[in-house]
Amino acid sequence: MSSVLTDGTLASTVNGLRFLNPFIIGSGPPSTNATVIGKAFAAGWGGVIAKTTSLTDTHVVNVQPRYGKLQTPGGETIGFQNIELISDRPFEDWEVDFRKVKDAWPDRILVGSIMERYDKARWQELAWRCIKAGCDSLELNFSCPHGHPESGMGAAMGQNPAMVKEVTSWVVEAVGGRPVWAKMTPNITDIRIPARAAKAGGAAGVAAINTILSTVGINLKTLRPTPTVEGHSTYGGYSYRAVKPIALRMVGELATDMPGFTISGIGGVCSSVDAIEFILMGSSTVQSCTGPMLQGFEMVDELGEGLAAFLAQHSFANVEAAIGKSLPYFATHHHLVELQGARKAAKAAELANRDTEWGKKDFVAEAGQLVSSKE
Ligand SMILES: Cc1cc2nc3c(=O)[nH]c(=O)nc-3n(C[C@H](O)[C@H](O)[C@H](O)COP(=O)(O)O)c2cc1C
């Protein structure tokens, strides 16, 4: 394991939580039980968002196959689709796992991810039981795009700002000051609206983005969409490399709209370059889910080495110093046109000043242009 992951080089404090490094496993298969979470921490990840869980009587039945890949003609995977649901494990098993993991890895940040139906008592019970079992903080899944939205959960809630605010406030009330992040769905026209609602409900930050609603392909022999289950499919969540540009844009929109509000960036992080881009766009921590699924937990070594080298190259004292540093370079398209016009005018003025240009127009007027206006 790379030493920069644990020696303090990349350490930061976010919402009062001390991260040894800003790299967090995003909620999903790489955080689906104590065994895999332990492997992530052993590899050096600073935090883990556990696979989303709900109270035991919530109906969760997964199908097989439930993943699909988008590949280039050369065979490289650039996009990944899943129709996986939240955890199908009893919540009581999660309580045992949370305790086991936190006892074994006290210096890492363990975040519980929760999702429930629109019921205050259920959200609050789930929240405090996670904290009691050892979670440092919580992420609220307002963003799962398939399966549960049919029953008003996940993205269905995340697309309703009033609900986001209310449910966030229920959880904040239940967890006694522990930070709560709301995970945003990208399947909405303006991601700033639910994020503002989460903040108004008392969230300490947001995680963005969850997967983008998609269908990864159609089998041209059978005419069936993939992944195909009993001859049928359903729209699922798109992730990995291909979604990064969309995620970066959304993180940038959030960071610009709510300066100083915590953002945990996620979507297509496969390398240190990707992770640094999320930090420059305003993320204080960076999550990856499909990355470790396809590349292994050890990918965090390259994330750490690359980020440490970047900070040194730009003389940033720490991760915090780099957060949002690319945001000032965004403007409206209208302003880009103005900037370009101003540059062209400056260049023309500079050219006109050269000796080779003398005599192309009226010589006396050219000389007159160089006379100080005060004389
Ligand atoms: C197979 C799979 C299962 C996922 N399950 C969850 C989940 O239970 N809860 C959640 O909040 N996000 C879930 N996600 C979404 C990821 O945490 C992440 O937001 C998304 O995949 C984009 O990041 P990535 O490109 O790094 O994977 C899942 C993603 C995948 C690929």
The ligand as a Gaussian input file, in Angstrom:
#p B3LYP/6-31G(d) Opt

LIG

0 1
 C      -23.681000      -2.364000      -9.252000
 C      -23.923000      -1.036000      -8.602000
 C      -24.689000      -0.961000      -7.430000
 C      -24.916000       0.260000      -6.820000
 N      -25.631000       0.306000      -5.665000
 C      -25.802000       1.504000      -5.027000
 C      -26.454000       1.565000      -3.769000
 O      -26.886000       0.550000      -3.203000
 N      -26.619000       2.781000      -3.199000
 C      -26.142000       3.949000      -3.776000
 O      -26.286000       5.030000      -3.211000
 N      -25.489000       3.890000      -4.960000
 C      -25.327000       2.721000      -5.588000
 N      -24.628000       2.670000      -6.773000
 C      -24.181000       3.942000      -7.389000
 C      -22.739000       4.256000      -7.083000
 O      -22.497000       4.398000      -5.696000
 C      -22.278000       5.542000      -7.836000
 O      -23.057000       6.635000      -7.396000
 C      -22.403000       5.434000      -9.348000
 O      -22.148000       4.131000      -9.789000
 C      -21.434000       6.393000     -10.061000
 O      -20.118000       6.203000      -9.637000
 P      -19.055000       5.222000     -10.345000
 O      -18.948000       5.628000     -11.793000
 O      -17.781000       5.431000      -9.571000
 O      -19.576000       3.850000     -10.193000
 C      -24.380000       1.447000      -7.397000
 C      -23.600000       1.362000      -8.555000
 C      -23.364000       0.143000      -9.146000
 C      -22.508000       0.098000     -10.390000

